[in-house]
Amino acid sequence: MASARQSFAVVVGCLTLVGAGCRDHGSAPRDAATDAIKADVTSPLSISISVTGCTTYDATVPLCAGPPPLGLSFAPIGSPELTQFRWNFGDDTPETTERAPSHTYAHIGEYEVVVKGGAGTSSVVPPDPLKVRVEALATGAPCDVDAQCGAGLTCTCAQGTGCARAFIRGVCSAACDTAACQPNAVCGAVAVGPPADAGPPSPLCLASCETAACAPGFVCRTLPVGSTAPASRWTHGCLPLGLVGDVGASCRDANEALADRACATGACADVGALGVCSADCDDTLACPAQASCARLADGRQLCLLSCRVDADCGGDPLVACAQTPAAGTGGTDGTDGSTVSVCAPRSCANDNACPSGLCGPNAFCVRK
């Protein structure tokens, strides 16, 4: 969060309205001449810098810090006689004479902000510049260029790379098929490249959402673990909103085709009218925590979203919350006799029970 307005100040020199020099009148005899001089001499000039937009602020330095792009607003505070200002932001950009300028620091580094306030032929500057520290972005943070990311990270899916449109900005990341991710990051396999790229999902380091909330514009998604020696089949990472759906989401594309790339799980199953993000499962291939391994009437074993009522299953007219055989090996039918409540194909006796669909041979609704 941006800090409250911060400032630092210095008093330098003095200004006279009639040309009298700066002097100490404290010990002078009191007379009419001395009183006249005092009336003509203003207080010493003073100036301070007020800054807003810092993520953190240390008044003892003073130091304003935050991640890029770091947009800051500056304002001078000081003697009312000061009417002219010149600002230098320390990053080789042109100086400005605006009274209260705004400036954005795009790249990591430390910069010094100096303001010079003027009143006629007199001027004043702070003895110490305001320091601005633009800190490197961590794994999973939104970015625009590689230079904004920390060591070992690149701005994956920056503009112009052809990634999905959900990536309004890139994300600081690194390949993690062979190397471990930084703390507070997870290695997840997800398709982020151009739609024409039909290759397998890339294993990328992403911000973990298992212990902290995702950044604005990002959502938590269940992803296949991308590391070579996973302790679990699934992990949870932050991805741009609208990139992929989580377990149970619809996944048919505009051409009515099942779109695996639309799913964080990497698989779009032919279930219901709209398809559903799912994954194969059995006794050794576990499902995510929010799903159960169910055996459908056609013999498929899929991770389907757990549910309590039909409303948990979204807007697919051919899907309902139902007690479905749990996949297992204890029975002759490939189940162990137990059931799970999941969003599964709606049961039917005839086509009338399947809005916009048909009652299939296994007494479950299917697409026309």
C-alpha positions, 0 to 999 in steps of 0.5 A, spaced: 500 500 500 502 507 498 505 510 504 502 516 507 505 523 505 512 523 507 517 529 507 523 532 510 526 539 510 532 544 511 532 551 513 538 555 509 539 562 508 535 568 509 531 573 504 530 581 505 525 585 502 529 591 502 536 589 501 539 588 508 543 583 509 542 577 514 544 578 521 543 576 528 539 582 531 538 578 538 543 582 542 543 589 538 540 595 542 533 596 541 531 602 537 527 605 531 533 603 526 533 596 529 526 595 529 525 598 522 530 593 519 527 587 523 520 589 520 524 588 513 527 582 514 523 575 513 524 568 516 530 564 513 528 560 507 526 553 508 524 547 503 521 540 504 519 534 499 513 531 500 512 524 496 506 519 496 506 513 492 511 509 496 510 502 498 515 503 504 518 510 507 524 510 512 524 518 514 531 517 517 534 516 510 530 519 507 528 513 503 522 511 499 521 504 496 517 500 492 516 495 486 516 497 479 513 501 475 513 505 481 509 512 480 510 517 485 508 524 486 512 530 489 510 536 492 515 542 495 513 544 502 516 551 505 517 558 505 511 562 501 516 566 498 519 560 494 515 560 487 520 557 482 522 550 483 527 545 479 526 537 480 531 532 478 529 525 479 536 522 478 534 517 473 537 521 467 530 523 465 529 531 463 529 536 469 522 539 470 520 546 473 513 543 475 511 545 482 508 538 484 510 533 479 509 526 478 514 521 476 514 513 474 521 509 475 520 503 471 527 499 472 530 497 479 535 501 482 536 507 487 535 514 485 536 521 488 531 526 488 533 533 488 529 540 488 531 547 488 526 552 490 527 559 488 525 566 490 528 572 486 535 571 486 535 567 492 535 559 492 535 553 497 536 546 496 535 540 501 542 538 504 541 531 503 537 528 497 531 524 497 533 517 495 528 512 491 529 505 491 526 501 486 526 494 488 526 487 484 520 484 483 519 477 486 516 470 482 509 471 480 509 479 480 506 482 474 512 485 469 513 489 463 521 487 461 526 483 464 530 488 467 524 489 473 525 482 475 529 479 480 536 475 479 534 469 475 527 471 473 525 473 466 518 477 464 515 471 461 509 473 457 511 480 456 507 484 451 509 482 444 511 475 445 504 472 443 502 469 449 494 469 451 490 475 451 489 474 459 497 477 460 495 484 460 502 484 463 508 479 463 509 475 469 516 474 473 518 467 472 523 462 470 523 455 468 523 450 473 523 443 470 530 442 472 531 448 477 528 449 484 523 455 485 524 461 490 521 461 496 514 463 496 513 460 489 511 453 486 513 450 480 506 449 475 505 446 468 501 451 464 500 453 457 502 460 456 504 461 449 501 462 443 495 458 441 498 455 435 503 452 440 501 445 441 506 443 445 506 440 452 505 445 458 511 449 460 513 448 467 514 455 470 515 458 477 509 462 479 507 465 486 504 460 491 497 461 493 497 456 498 499 461 504 498 468 501 492 471 496 494 473 489 496 480 486 490 484 484 488 481 477 491 474 478 487 468 481 489 462 484 489 455 480 490 448 481 496 446 476 499 439 475 506 440 479 512 441 474 518 439 477 521 432 476 520 429 483 514 432 485 511 430 492 504 431 490 501 431 483 498 438 484 500 445 486 496 452 487 499 458 483 497 465 481 495 466 474 492 472 470 484 472 471 481 469 464 487 465 462 485 458 464 479 455 468 480 451 474 477 444 476 470 443 474 470 450 469 467 449 462 472 448 456 469 448 450 472 453 445 468 458 440 468 452 435 465 447 439 471 444 440 474 441 447 480 446 449 485 442 453 489 449 453 483 452 457 484 448 463 489 449 469 489 442 469 491 441 462 485 436 460 478 438 458 473 432 458 467 431 454 462 431 459 456 435 459 454 440 454 460 445 455 466 440 457 469 440 464 476 441 466 478 435 469 484 430 469 484 422 469 485 419 476 486 412 479 489 409 485 495 412 484 493 418 480 490 423 485 485 428 484 485 435 487 483 437 494 476 440 491 475 434 486 473 426 487 475 421 482 469 418 479 467 412 475 462 414 469 457 409 466 462 409 460 468 407 464 472 413 464 475 415 471 475 422 471 477 428 477 470 431 477 468 437 482 465 435 488 459 438 490 453 439 494 447 441 490 446 442 482 448 450 483 455 448 485 456 445 478 455 451 474 451 453 468 451 446 464 444 444 463 447 437 462 450 436 468 448 435 475 450 434 482 450 426 483 452 420 487 457 417 482 461 411 484 468 412 486 473 409 482 477 403 485 479 396 484 475 393 489 469 391 485 468 387 478 466 394 475 472 398 477 469 401 483 470 399 491 462 400 492 463 407 495 460 413 492 462 421 491 458 427 490 460 430 484 458 434 478 457 429 473 452 428 467 445 428 468 441 422 469 435 421 464 430 416 462 428 420 455 430 426 452 426 431 455 430 430 461 436 433 457 435 440 455 438 442 449 441 434 449 440 427 448 439 421 453 445 417 451 445 409 451 447 409 459 441 413 461 446 419 462 445 426 458 450 427 452 450 433 447 446 432 441 
